Amino acid sequence: MLFQILDIERILQVFIVQGLIMIFFLYISYLIVKRGKKRLNIIFSIAYLCIALGLLINIIYAIVLYEPITTVLAYVTHYFLAIGPVFLLLFNLIVLKSEKIVSKPIQNIMILVYGIIFTSIFFFIPFNGITINSLTNWRSVWTLEFYIYFLTIITLLTTIPNFYSSFRVYFSFENPELEKKWRFFLIGLVGLYSYMYGAFTANYINIPTFRLVMGILGLSIAVFLYLMYYGVGRQLEEEA
């Protein structure tokens, strides 16, 4: 297996920016579970863990020069980045409806269905949606069909449901302090999805300057996801 010598830009984006974000996400995931090992905490923690795993795999395939492996790892990376928000949705539904209504069987069915759908996106539909080889300078480049299909599925299955359920939770609060805290969660959610859509768009348009900008802006994800963690602290404490 061959490995590439990375340029300064690649080192900054992948190892420094994404590496620091990955470590931060793992730390937040640990803090969430440390509050208590109830189901709500574990589900919220997995959302952070999925994104951290996606970034870790991205770091690994960034140095590999063997197209079959880098292509598979690119799909796996985006799979974890896409599946993370599913656990945010489960978290919202439990806060909104309670663990009794959103039972473990319902939770497991949701995870299974989402997993199958996202697997079909990355491995079957459409064929050769992601290209990563020497011609793309070993960066993921998406076809228009894959870009549209992927964003459509993400929008319908996680973006809209997450924002809808989050605002439902917000308007259900009667305590001003809880409303204030949850606003931080909403700000973090907006920031998370804004960056995700920007990063996915960078994979499609494949403009080096835009990729660099999105790479630097990636540091803001740490801020946004910390706001989400901060905003739901009371809920985690109550369930702990």
N, C-alpha and C positions, 0 to 999 in steps of 0.2 A: 504494500500500500504506500502511496506517495503522499507527501504533505507539502503544502505550499508555504513559501516565505511571505508573510503578510506585510503589506505596506502600512505606513503610519496611520492612515485614515481607517483602515480595517482594524488595526490594533485598538484604536480609540473607540470605535463603535462596538466591536465585539467583546474584547477582553476587559476594557476599562469600564465603559458605560454598562453594557449588558451584564458583565461579571459582577459589578457592584450592585446592580439592581437585583440580580439573582440572589446574592448573599442577603440583601435586605429583605427580600420576600421570604426566604427561609427563616430568617429571624422573626419576622412578623407571624409567620405560621406557627413557630414555636411559642411565641407569646400568647397566641390565641388558645392553643391547647393547654398552656400552662394555667390559664384562668380556670380551666375545668375540662373534663373529658366528656361532657354531655354531647349529645348528637349535634346540637346547633353549633357548638364550638368546632367540632370536627369537620362539619360540612363547610363552614366558613374558612377554616384553615386549609382545606383541600383546594379551595379556589386559588389561594396564594401559591400553594404547592404546585399546582398544575402549570401556572405561569412560570414559576421557577424552573421546573423540569423542561419546559419548552425552551427557555433561554439557555439552559445547560446543554441541551442537545444542539442548539444553534451554535454554541461555542465549539462543540466537538466537531461538527461538520464544516465549520469555517476553515479548518486547517487541512481537511481531507481533499485530495485531488483525484479521487476515483469516482467517476460520475454515477455509477449504479448505487453506490453507498450514499453519496451526498444527496442524491435525489430522494432516496427513501427517508433519510434523516430530515430533509427539508419538509416532507409531508408530515412526519411524526412531530416535528417542531410546531407546525401550524395546527396540528390536531390538538395538542395540549393547550395552545393559546386559545383555541376555539372552545374547548370543553370547560375551561376554567369558569367562564361566566354562567355555565349551567348550575354550578354549585352556588353561585351568588343568587341565582333565581330560586333554588331550593331554600336557601337561607331566608330570602324575602318571604316566601310562601309560609315557612314555619313561623316566622315572626308575626305574619298577618293572620294565619289560620290556627296555629298551634301544632305541636308535634303529634297530638292525637289525631287530628284531621289529616295532616300530611304524614301518614304513617310510614314505617320503614318499607313495607311492600310497595307503596306508591312511590316513595323515593327511589327505590331500586328499579322500578319499571321506568321511571323518567330517565334515570341515568343510562339504562340499557337502550332505550329508544333513541335518546340523543346520541349515544355512542355509535349505534348502528348507522344513523343518518350521517354523522360526521365522517365515519369510516367510508361510507359510499362516496362522499364528496372527494375525499383525498385519494382514494385508491381505485375508484371506478369511473367517476363522472367529473369532468370530461377527461378523456385519455390525454396524457402528456400535458396536463394543465400547468405544471411547474417544470421549468427547465433550469438546470444549474450545471454548467460545465465551463470549459476554457473560453468558449465564445461569449459567455455572459460574465466573464471575469470571476467565476465561481460565486456569483450572487444569484439568489432566487429571482427568476423572471416569470411572471404569470401571463397566460394567454387572456385575451379579453373574455372569452367564454367562461373560463375558470373564475376570473375576477367577478364577473356578474353573478354567476351561480353561487359562488362562495359567500359574497356579501348579501345576496338575497336570503340565503338560508340563515346566516348569522343574524340578520336584521329581524326576520320573522320569528326565529326560534329563541333568541336570547335578548337582543337589543330592546325590542318593543315590550316583551313580557317583563324584562328587568325594570325598565323605567315605569311601566304601568303599576307593577306590584310595589315598587319603591315609593311612588307617590301615594298609593293606597295606604301604605304603612304610615307615611308622613301625616296624612289627613286623618288618620285614626287616633292620633295622639291628642290627649287633652292636657297633658303636662307641657307647659312652655319650654321647660328645660330639655325634655325629650325631643320636642320639635327642633330646637336649636341644634342639638347634637346630630339629629338625623339629617339636617341640612348639610352638614359636613360630608355625610355619606353620599348624598345626592351630588354634591360638587365633585367628589372623588369618582363617582360613577360616570359623570359627564366627561371628566378628564380621561378616564380609562378608555372609554369607547372612542373618544376623539382621537386619541393616539393610535388605537388599534386600526381604525379606518384609515388614518394617515399612513401608517406603516404598510398596510395591505395595498394602498394605492401606490406607494413607492415601489412595491414589487411589480406592479403592472406597468406604470409609465417608465420605470427604469431610467430615471434621470439622476446622474451621480450627485449633483448639488442637492436635489430634493432628498435623496437617501441620506446624505450627510446631515442635513438639517433635522430630519426625523430621528437620526441616530443620536444627535445631541439632545433633542427634545425628549428622548427616551428617559433621561434623568428625571423628568417631571412625573413620570409614572410612579416613582417611589413616593413622591409627595401626595399624589392623588390616592394611591392605595393606602397610605398612612391615614389620610383623612377618612377614608371608608372605615378603617379599623377604629379610629378615634370616635367616629360617629355612632358606632354600634356597641361601644364599650358597655353601656348600661344593660343592653339586652344580653350580652354574653355573661355579665356578672349575675344577672337574675337567673340565668339558666345553669350557672355553674354550681 
